Amino acid sequence: MNVIGKNIRLLRQKKGWSQGEVAKQLSISIPAFSKIETGITDINISRLEQIANLFQVSTVDLISKEGEHHVAENVAEIYKLKEKLAMKEDEIISLQKKVIDLYEELRA
């Protein structure tokens, strides 16, 4: 079993899902998913991203060796922080536009 397959299996088991449940969510056959998990079949980038999204982890989590990267440890918190950061960036852009508009009014 390769590193990616092992990581996928651990994530699946952590969720308490069967291979059949995961295969159904990925719209592939159970044998196809089993081959991915056991490392018989190499997976392409789009399938890797699909699996990462399903388990709510990064693709780096899926390809990293154990100990190199924490798989699914703080993923939910990271996503929440990314969302907050994006909202703050939007707020900053809005405020910058207001400053520019006020500056233009003062110049006029």
Number of C-alpha atoms within 10 A of each C-alpha: 13 14 16 23 23 19 20 22 20 14 19 18 12 11 10 10 12 13 19 15 13 19 17 13 12 15 10 12 13 17 12 13 22 18 15 22 24 17 16 14 13 15 16 8 10 9 13 20 18 14 20 19 12 13 19 17 22 16 17 16 21 25 19 15 16 13 7 10 13 15 24 16 11 10 16 12 10 12 13 11 12 12 12 12 12 12 12 12 12 12 12 12 12 11 12 12 12 12 12 11 12 12 11 10 9 8 7 6
